[in-house]
Amino acid sequence: MKLNYKWTMKDDYPTEKNGLKVFSCFACGGGSTMGYKLAGFDVIGCNEIDPKMNKVYVENHNPKFNYLEGIQTFKLREDLPEELYDLDILDGSPPCSSFSMSGNREKDWGKEKKFKEGQAEQVLDTLFFDFIDLAEKLKPKVVIAENVAGMLVGEAQSYVNKVLNEFNNAGYYVSYTLLDASDMGVPQKRKRVFFTAVRKDLYQGHFVDLFQNEPALRLEFNEPKVNFSEIRSEEDDRPLSPIVKEYYEQKIESESCMGETTTRIDGKRKLFNQMYQKDNKVLYTLTAGESVGAIVHPGRWINNSEIIKCSSFPSDYNFMKFKKAYICGMSVPPLMTARIANEVKKQWLDKL
């Protein structure tokens, strides 16, 4: 089984599957789907609200079951096929901008929001609970949910406690782990919280504590770091805009981002998401915005080749008309999911 950030869908999916089935919610472009497939799982379908993103997913993954609708209505369906009631893993990445440290956080909690493609408005911080409702209905053996590291900071911790309580009420033992993709062979610093839950009536393993609410699952990864120099490519260079270039040319060695440069020059922190990337360091976290969140020497945005590799996306992925940075920035790195899926199979599913 090949688990490397350089791969293709055509050549590197295992020819023999492990017989375990996954359904993916909030599927986006299929980052997690590709990870499960790399680990030998059969991803039988998806749920996604965004019609354009769903079109990209279908193009690349050809799902057996495809539901283009919000999870609020999907969870109420009475016509779901029997296969969805016999899942090994229900996977999901509920939209997480309400908890991002670069967003408005508490100011946006409880508000209806939508992404730029025009899908229906929804309260983003309640989608996690709709996902748990679906888990309670389908009763998969295991549930895996991913979200931003900001969920563990400040007042958001109360939201995490509610997530844990709802999983418990739905009949699952659950724990959560903060993981960094750069520890898993992904050429990018990308910290994400993974909730892993297992059905109480199936689990007979060890527990982390005496209260029997955190099933033992070791998710410890120490893969060699992949610095930017290893993925750097001079093809498809993307020049900086005039204003960004002006600040970039005035940066000093001790500054790590453009916000520090603008503060020194203008006395005002601007463009703070624009990071100064060094060759001998792992790439900063990729974002889905226009600027793709990082600047590399000698003064250009990171290019499409670097975006694909730093996200561990396959080189033959069809992005259609979408920008690579948008889909990759919105997606779980496939290699990250593959490594987690392998551990869940080995430590849980093989023993249930």
N, C-alpha and C positions, 0 to 999 in steps of 0.2 A: 504494500500500500504506500503510495507516494504522498507524503505530507511535506510540501515545500511551497514557498510563495511563488515559485515559477512553475506553472503547469498549464495544461489545456483540458477542456472538457472532452475533446475528441479522444485524447490518448490516456488520460490519467484517472478517470473514474474506474473503480474496481470492476473487473468483468464478472466476479462472483459477489452477489449481495449477501448481507448477513441475515436476511429474512425479517428484519425489523422495519415497522412502518411509522412514518412521521407525517403530520399535517402541519402546515405553516400558516400562522395568522400575521397580519400586518406584514405581508411577505415582501413588499417593496421590490427591489430588483433580484431578490433571491440570494443574498449573501449567505444567510444561514442554510438555505436549501442546498447550495453547492457544498457547504461544509458537511452536511449530513451525507450527501452523496459520496463525497470523498472518503467518508468513514464507512461506506458500504451500506448505508440505510436506503430504503425506498421511500422517497417523498411523494406521497400519492396525491397531494393537492394543496391548494392555497386559498386564502381569503385576503382581499386587498380592496380598499375603497377607491383608489385613484385609477381611473381608466387608462391613462397613459402609462403609468408604471406597470399596471397589470398586463398591458400589451407587451411590454419588454419582458416581463416574467414569462409569459406564455411562449414568446419567441425563443427564449433560451432554455426553458425547462419542460415545456409540453406537459403540463400537469393532467392527470386523469380526471381530477375534480377541481373546478375553478369557480370560485364565488366572488364576483365583482360587486361588493356591497359593504356597508359598514358592519362592524361586528355587532352593533346594537340590534340589527335586524337578523343577522346571520345566526346569532345565538338562539333566536326564537323559532327558527325553522323546524318544521315537523316532517320534512321530506328528505332529511339527510340520509345518505346511503349507509348500510350496515358497516361498511369498512371503517367509517369514521367513529364507530362505537367500539372498535377493536384496535385502537392505536397503541403503539408502544411509547411514542412521544408526541405530545402536543407542544408545538413551538410557537413563540410569539415575541415580537419586539414592539410593545405599545409605544406610539409616538411620545417622545420624551422631552420636547423643547421646554415644557413648563418647569423642568427641573434642571435644565442645563445651567452651568455656572456663567455662561456667556449670554444668557437670556434674561428675561424680566423676573423669572422665578415667582415669588409670592404674589407679585402684582397681577400675574396671569392666571393664578389658580382659580378655578371655578368659572373662567370665561370661555366662551365659544371661540374657537380659532379654526383656521383652515390653511392648507398649504397653497402655494401659488398656482398649482394646476387646476384649482377650482372645484375640488371635491366638497361634499357637504360639510357645513360647519359642525363642530363637535367639541365637547368639553374634554380636552386632552387628558387631564389628570383623573378622569373617571374610566378611561378605556381599559386600564389594567383590571378593574373590577368586572367589566364586561367579559374580559378574557377568562377570569377565574370562574365566572358564571358558565362559560362555555365548557371549561374543564369539568365542572361539576356535572354538566349534562352529558358529555361524551365519556367521562371516566377513563381517560388514558392511564396507562401504568405510570408514566412520568410526565411532568410538565417542566419545560425550561423556558424562562422568560428573561429577556435582556433589557437593560436600561442604562441611563447615564450615571456616572459616578456622583453627580450632584444630588442624587436621591439620598445619599448618606450624610449630607451636610445640613446643619442648622435645623430649621423647622420642618424640613422635608422628612426627617427621621420619623416624625409622627405618622406620615403617610406610609412609610415602610412598615411600621408596626401594624397599621391597618391592613396592608397587603398580607402580612404574615397571619393575621387573625382570620382574614377571609379564606386563605388557603386552608387553614385549620378547620374552619366551618364547612368547607367543601369536601373534607375527608382526606386531606393530604398532610403529611409531614413535610416541612419546608425549611430550607436554610438559604442563605445568600452569601456570595463571595465576590469581592472586588478583584478583578483580574486586569492585567495590562497585556495587550496584544503583543507588545515587544518582548515579553517573556515566553511567547509561544511561537517564535519564529517569524512573526509578522514584522516587516520593516517600517513600523510606525508605532509611536507611543499612543495607545488608545485604551484608556481605562473605562471599563464597563462593569456594571453590577449584574451578576447572573443569579437568578432565583432558580433553585432546583428543588422540585417537589416530587414525592413518591406516594402512591396510594397507601393509606394506612392498613387496609385489609390485606395488602400483598407483602408489605415490608416486614422482614423478620431479622434484619441486620442490627448492627450496633448503633448506639445513639451518642451524640456529642456530649449531652448533659443528662443529669439525673431526671429531668422533667419530661423526657422523651418527646421533644418537639423539634429536635434538629437531627435528622438521620445522618449518620456518618458518610461523608463523601469528600475524599481528598482531591482537591483541584490545585495542585502545585506544579508549576511549569518553570523550567529553568533552561529553555533552549538558548543557544548562543544569540547574542544581539546582532542584528543586521543593520549596520550603519548606512547613512545616506550614500556614501561613496560606492557601495555595492549595487545600488539601483540607479545611480546617476546616469543620465543619458542626455546627449546634446541634441537629439532629434526633437523636432516640433517645439522649439523654444518659444516661450510666451513672454514678450517684453512687458516691462512695467508701465503703468500709466504715468503720465508726466509728473503728477503730484507725488505719487509714491516713489518714483525714481529720484525726485529732488531730495526727499527725506533720506532715502536709502544711501545716497552719495554723501550724506553728512553724518552717517552713523559712526559711532566709535566702538572699539573692540569690546568694551565692557557691557554694551547694550545687547539685550537678547531679543527685543521686539521693537517695532516702530513706535509704539506708545511711549517708550522711554526716550526715544529720539525727539519726538514732537514735544514732550514735556520739557526737555532740556532747551530746545530751540524756541518754542512758542509759549512755554509755561502752561500748556494745555495738553492733556492726554488724548490723543486721537489715533485712529488706525491701530488700536492696541492688539487686534487679532493677527496682525501681520508679523510673523515671527522670522527672525534671521537664522536660517538653517546653516549648520556647519557640516562639512563632509564627514567628520569623524564622530558624529552623533547620530542617534536614531532620529528619523523624521518626526517633527511635531505632529500632533493630531490633525488629521485631514478633516476639513469642514466642507459642507455642501454648498457654500456660497460662491459668489463670483470670483473672489480672490483666492479661493482654495486654501486660505489660512496659513500659508508659509511662503517665505522668500528664500531662495538659495543663491549662493555665489555662482556666477559673478553678476548678480543683479537681474534676476528674472523670476517669474512665477515658476513653480514646479510644473513640468510638462505632462502630457497625457501618458506617456510611457511610464514615467515615475509614479503617477497617480495609480495606474493599474497595478504595478508591482507592489507599491507600499500598502495596497489594500488586499493583497493576495488574491486578486481577481484573475481568472484565466485569461490568457492572451487572445483566445478566440471568442470571448464574450461579445455578443452583439448589442452595443449600446443604442442602436438605432439612431434617433436624432437627439438623444439626450447628451448633455455634457458628462464626460467621464467623472469629473469631480462631484457632480451632483449625485449620481447613482452611488458611487463609491463612498462618498461622505455620508450618505443616508443608510448605508448597509453595514451589517456585521461582517468583518473580514472572514471569508470562508475557512481559512486555516484555523482561526480562533474557534469557530464552531466545531470543526472536525476534531480538534484535540479534546474539547469538552465532551463531545458525543462518544468518543472512544472510551473515556473514563467512566461516563454514565453507563455505557454498555458493560464494561468490565466489572465495575464495582456494584452496579444495581441490577440491570436488566438480565444479565447472565445468571443471576442468583434468585430472581423472583419466581 
